[in-house]
C-alpha cells in the first residue's frame, strides 16, 4: 500500500455535525479527503484537507457531475483488506484504502418539495457519485465504516476514540441503513419522474403508476396484531401527509395497540370531514356516533348519545383543541384513545387522572382530507385507488326524483349523514338529523338488514329515527329498505341511485310521502 494512514472521505450536502466528526478524526491522525464545498468548509475551519482530485489524479469536471467516479476512489472502498490478491492489485495501481465514508446526498426531496421546482432543477439534484460511494462502502462494511446519517456521527466518533475501531455488528447496522437510504432516494426519483412527462409537466391526473415503489419506516413494534397470536409493528409513510396517527405525539397512556391505530385513523378521518366543532366515537372501525355542535363538549355529548353502550371502550376524535369541560365529559366513560389537534393545560390535568388513557396530539394544522392513494394488500398483490374525498357539496346538480323535495332542515341532515356514511362499513345506513347521528347500521350483508339494525340501535339508546333522514352508501336494490325507513318515521333519504329498481324505489318513497335525493356518487367501504 502507498500509505498505512487511516483515511476518511467526507462529501456532504447537509453539513450538520460534520466539523465535529472531521476534527475528531483528524485529532486521531486520520487523513481527511474531501470534495468541493465540503472541502472548502473543512479547510476554512482550520482542518488539513486533501482534495479528492489529488487522490484520483483527475480534476473535478462537468460542473461537479464527475469527481468521485474513479477507480482510485471505488478501489479504495471495495478492496477487501484480508484478500492478498486485492491488496496486490491495489498496490500495483497506487490505490489507497479508504476506511470511513461520510456522505449524504443532494437534496432531491427538498428540491421537489419547493413550489414551482422545475424538472431541470430536480434532475440536477439527482446524486450519482454519492449513492455509488455509499453503496461501495456499505458492500465492504467489514473494512469501511459508512455514515449516511448525521445522527450517527457522534456515536461512531466516540466509539473510535474509545476503542480505536467500530465493532462489526455496528458496521453492519450502518451498512443496512445505507441501503435503506439509497433505496428510498431512488424510489423518490422514480416516483417523481413517473408523475411527469419529458417536459416536466404533470401527467394526467388520476393515472396510476406503472411501477409503485413505497417505503415505510418502522415506528414501533406492537405487542401483537389484531389478535394476540399475530406479531405486528407500526410503520410510518416516508412521504407523509399530515395530519396522521403515524405523525401524532403521544402525550400519555399505554402503548397503542394494532386495533387502536386502526380505530384512531378512522376516527381522525371522520372528524376531518367537518368545519364546525365535531366529535366521533369509533368502535371496531365503525362509528358509534358522530356529531357537531357550537361547542366541543356539546358535539361529544351528542355523539355519545347515539350509542352510549358501544361507546364504552371506544376511540374518540375531535377536530378542535380539547378543553377542560370536554375532558371531564370524556373521562366520565371509559375510553381507549382520544385524538385531537391539541389539549389545553386544564384538560391535560383532567386526563392525568386516567393515566392508562392514550392521548394523541395530531397537531393544529387540520384540513379537509386531501387526495392521495389508498392501499389494500391482497395475497400476491396490492390494490391501489384514489382516496374517497367526495362530499355531497361537490355535486351541485343533485337529482330529486321524488314528488316532494327535501326541506332546508332535511337537506342539512342529508349533507351530514352522507359525510358520515362514507366512513361506515358497507352495507352502510346512517340515520341522522343536522349535526347528529341517530342510529347507524353497519357491515350487514343485506342493505335492508343494515336499515333495520340502525333503527334497533337508535331505539336501544333511547333515540328515535322518527323525523330523521337516512343515508345509504349505495343504491337500494329493492323497495323493502324504503318501506322499513318510512314505517320508522324517516322523512327523507339520500342515496346514489343507479339501480334497475330505481323507479320502484322512488314510487315507494312517493307512496310514503318521503323526499329522496340521488347523489350519483357511491361510498362503499370494505
N, C-alpha and C positions, 0 to 999 in steps of 0.2 A: 504494500500500500504506500501511497505517496506520503501519508501522514497518519499518526495514531490519535490525533486530537479528536475529541468528541465534537460533533458538528450539528448545528440546528439550522434548518431552513425555515425562515419566517416570511410569510407573504399574506397579509390580511387586508380586507376591506374594513372590517369592524376592528378598530384599534383598542377597544376596551381591554384593559389588563395586559396588553402586550408589552408595554415598557417594563412592568414589574417582572414578567416572565423572562424577557431578554436580559435585564440587569442581573437577575438571579443566576441564570445560566452562565453569563459572561463572568460573573464573580467566581464561579467554579472552574473557569478555564475553558469553557466551551467556545468554539468559534461560531460566530453568527453570520449566516449567509442570508441575504435578503434581496428584494426586488423593488424597483420603482419608488412609489410613495412610502411604502413601509421602510425601505432602506433610508430614505431621507428623514423620516420621523425618528428612527432609532439613532441615526448619526447626529441629528440636532439635539437629542437627549444626552449626547456625550458618549455614546457607545461606539466601540470599534466594530464596523460592519464591513463585510466583504460582499461586493456586488456579485450577483449570480452570473453576470457576463464574464467575470474573471474566472469562474468555475468552468463554464461551458466553452469559453473562447469564442463566443458568438454574441454579437450585440442584440439587445432588445430591438425588435423591429415591428413593422406594420401597426403602428400606434399602440404598441404593447400587446398585440394579439399573440405574438410569439416571443417568449422569453425563457420559459422553463421546459418547453417541449424539446428535450435534448437527452441523448444517451448518458451524458455525464451527470444529469440530474436523476433520471429514472434508473440508470445503472446503480447509482449510489443509494437509491431507495430499495431496489428489488434484489440486489445481490445478497445471497444467503451467506452469512459470515462463517458458518461452520462447514460450508461446502468448498473444498480445496479448489475445484475447478472454477467456481465463481470468483474466488479470491485471485486466482492466477489471471483470469480474463480481466478483472477489474484493474489489477496492477499493470497488465500489458497495455491497457487503453488509458491509463492515467486517471481512472475513476476513483474518486474519494468517497468513502461511505458517508451517508447522512444518517444520523442517529435519532433525530427528532424533527418532526414536521409540525409547524403550527400554521394552518391555512384556514381561512374562511372565504366564502365565495362572493362573487359580485352580487350586489343587492337586486337580484332579479325580482323577487317578490315585492320588495318595496317600490321598485320602479313601476311595475304593472298596477300597483295599488294606487298610484298617483292619478288624480283626474286628468284626462287629456293625454296620458302617456301614449306615444306613438309606437308602431311596430318596430321602427328603426331603433328607437331608444331601448325597447325591450330586447332586441337582438344583440345590441352592444353590451347588454348586461347579462348575457349568457356566458358563463365562465367555462373555459375549456381546460386551461392548464391547471387550475385549482382542483377540480374533481379528479383529473388524471394523477396529480401528486398525492392527493388524499387516498385514492384507491391503491396506488402503488405502495404507499406506506402501510396502509391497512392490510394489504395482502401479505406483507412481510413484517407483521406486527411483532414477531419474536425478536426481531433485530431493530425495529424502528418504532419509536413512540410517536403516535399520531394524535394531534389535537385539532378538532374541528369546532369545538365549543369553548368560548372564552371562560365559561363557568368551571371548566376543568383545569385551567392554568394553575391556580394557586395550590390545589391539592397535589397535582403532579410535581410541581416545583418543590413543595415541602417534602415529598417522599424522596426525591432525588437528593435534596440537601441532607436528608436524614440518613439515607442508606446508600446513596450513590447510584441507585438504579430504581427500576419500577418492576414489580412482580409480573410474571407472565399473565396471571389472571386479570390484572388491571390493564395490561396492554391489550388483551383480547377484548375487554369491555369497551375500550376506546375505539378499537377497530370496528366492533359491531356498530357503535354509534355512527361511525363514518359512513358505512354502507347504508344505514337508515337515512342519514342526512343527504347523501348524494342521490339516493333513490327518490326521496321526496323532491329534491331540487329538479331532477329530470322530469318527475311527474308534473310539477308545476309548469315547466316549459311546454311539455306535451299538451297539457290541458289548455294552456293559453293559446297555443298555435291551433289547436283543434277548433277553437271558437272563433277563429279569424281566417279570412282568405288571404291570398298573397299580397293584397294591397293594404292589409291590416284592418279591413272593415269587418265588423261582427257578421258571422254567418246568420242564416235565417233563424229567428227566434224560435225556440222550442225544439230545434233539431238536436237529436240525441247523438252523443259522440260515438264514433266507430270503435274507439278503444277507451274504456273508462278506467282510469287509474286513481285509486283512493288511498289516502294514508290517514291513519288514526293513531294517536299517542295514548298509551295506557295511563289512566289517571290513578286507578287503584284496583287492587284485587278485591273481589267481593266474597263474603262468607260462603255464598252459594248462589245458584241461579234462581229460576222460577221455583225450584224445589230443592230441598237440602242435598239430594244425591247428585246435583248438577254443579260442576265447577263453573265459575264465571268471573268476569272482570269488566270494568267500565273504561271505555276509550273515548278520547276527545278528538273531534274533527280537527285536523291540522290547518284547515282553512275555514274557521268557524264563522257563523253568522249569529250575532248577538240579538236579543238575549237568549240564553240557553241554560239548561240544567248543568251541562258539562262545564260551563264557564262560571257557574254560580259560586258564591262564597258561603261555606257552611259556618254559621255563627254559633251553633250549639247543637247538642243532641248526639244520638247514636250514629254509627256509620250507616250510610244509605245502603239499602238492600237492592237487589236487581229489580224487584217489583216496585219498590219506592221510586226508582228512577223512571220506570215506565209511566207510572201514575203521575209523577211530578211533571214530566214532559207533556202529558195530555192536559193536565190542569193549566199549565202555563199557556199552552197554545190556545186554550179556550178563552181565558180572560183577556188575551191579547186581541180578541175579536171586538172588544167594546171600548168606546171612548169614555163613557160615564164610569164612575166607581163600580167595580164588578168583583164578584166572588164566585168561585166554582169549587164544588166538593166532588172529588173523584174517588171511586172505589172499583177495583178490578178493571181499571182502564175504561170505565164508563162514568159519565156524570151522574151523581145522585141528585144534585141540584145546582142551579145556576141563577144568578140574579144580578141586577144593577140597582143602584139607589143613589139618593142625593148624598149620603154618607156611606163610608165603607162598612161600618157596623150594621147599617140597615141592609146593605146588599148581602152581607153574610147571614144575617138572621133570616132573610127571605130565601136564600139558597138552602140553608139547613132545613127550613120548614118543609121543603119539597119531600124530603125523605130522611127524617132525623134518625131513624133506626139504622139505615145503611150508612149514614154519615159518621157513625161511631167507628173510629179507627181509620178514617179516610185521610186523603191528601187534599189540602186546601191551598188554593192560589188566589192572589189578589193582584189587581193592576194599579194599586196605589200603595204608598208607604203605610205600614200598619201602625195605628195609634194605640194608646193605652186601652180605650174603651173596646176596640175591636179585639185586642189581645185578650182582655178579660172574658169576652164572649167566646172566643175560640177555646180557651182553656177550661171552660165550663163543661166541655165534652171531650172525650179522649180523641186525639188526632195523632197521626204518624208524622206528617210533614206539613210545614207551612212555607209557601213560596211567595215572595213579594219583592218589589223594587225598593226595598229598604224597610227598616223598622226604627221608630223613634226610641229614645232612651227609656221613657216610661214603659213602652211596650216590651222592650227587652227585659226590664225588671220583672214584669209580669210573667213572661215566658221562662225566666230563670228559675221560677218555682217548679217548672216542669222540665228538669234537666235532660230527660230522655227524648223530649220532643225535638225533632230536627227542624232547624230554621235555615232556609236558603235565601240569600240575597242575590237577585239576578241583575242588580244594577238599575240605575234610574232611566236608562235610555230605552224605554219601551216604545214599540211602534207596531202597527199592523203587520202581521206575518208577511215577509217578503217572499219573492219567488225562490226558486231553487229546485233541487231534486229530492225525491223521496225514494228510499231504497227498501226492498223487501227480498230477503235471501230465500232462495228455494234450493233444493238439492241439485247441485251441479250448475247453478246459475244464479242470476240476480235480475230481479225486475226493477226497472227504473222508470219513474214518472215524474212529471212536474208536481209540486205541492198543490194541494187543493186550497187555493186562496180565494175562490169565488164567493161573493156575497150577493144578496138579493139586490143591493143598491147598484151592483154592476150591470144589472139587466133592466134598464128603464122601460123597456117595452114588454112589461108583464102582460100575460093574457088572462082575462077574467071570462071563463066560458059559461059561467052561471048567470041566471037572470038577475040575481042580486049581487051587487058589488060590495066589497068589504067597506065597513065604516073606517074612519081615521083611526079609531081605537083598535079595531081589529087589525088594521094594516100595521100598526105599531107592534102588536103581538105577533103577527106573521113574520115581520122582519127579525124580531128577537128569536122566535122559535126556530127559524130557518138557520140562523147562525149556530144555534146550539145543536141542531140535528146533524150538522156536518161532523160533529165530534162524538157522536153516538154510534156504537157498533150496529151494522146492518143486521137484520131489518130494523130501522130506527123510526120511532114515533115519539114526538115531543108535544105535550100539551102545555100551553103557556098563556099568560097574559103579558101585556107590555112590561118588560123588565123582570119577569119571574117565571121560572118553570113551575108547573103544577103537578105533572106526572110524566115519567119517562119509561117507555117500553123499548128495551134494547136487545139485540142479538138473537131474536127468535127466528126460527126457520120460516114461519108464516107471518106475513105482514098483519093479518087480522089478529094473530096472537099477540104481536107487539102492541097493537092498538088496545086490545083488552087488558094486557099487562099494565100499560101506562095508566089506565083507569083504576085498576086494582091498587097500584102503588099510590096513586093520589088519595084514594079513599082510605087506605090503611094509615096514611099520615094525617088524616083529618082534613084533607083538602078536597075540593070538588072541581071537576073539569067543566061543570056547567058554566057557560058564559065564556069559556076559554077558546083559543084557536088550536088547531092541530097541524103539525108539520110532519111530513113523511119524506124520508131521504130519497125515495124512488116512487115511481107511479103505483097506483092501486090497480092490480090485475083484475079485481072484481069489485062489486059494489058492497060486499059484506063489511069492509072496513069503514065505509061511509055510514052504513046503517048503524054500526056499533057506536061510532062517534056521535051521530045525531041522537041516538037513544040516551047517551050520557049527557047531552046538553051542549055539545060543541057548536059554535055558531059560524066558524069559518075554517077553511082548510087551505094549506099551501102544499103543493106537490109539483114534481117536474112535468107531469103529463107525458104523453107519448105511448100510452098503452092502446092496443087494439080495442080495448073495452072502455076507452075514454068517454064515448057517447053514453054508455050505460052508467058510468060513474058520475058524469055530470048530471044525467037525468035523476039519479038518486039524490044528489045534492039539491037539485031544484025541488024535488019532491018533499025534502025536509026543510026547505027554505034556507039552506046554507049558502054562504058565499064561498067561492073557490078561486084560487089563483094558480095558474100554471107558470112555473119559472123557466122551463126548458133546460134546467140545469140539475143534474143528479149529484147526490153526495154519498155514494157508497163508501163505507169504511170497514174494511175487513181486518 
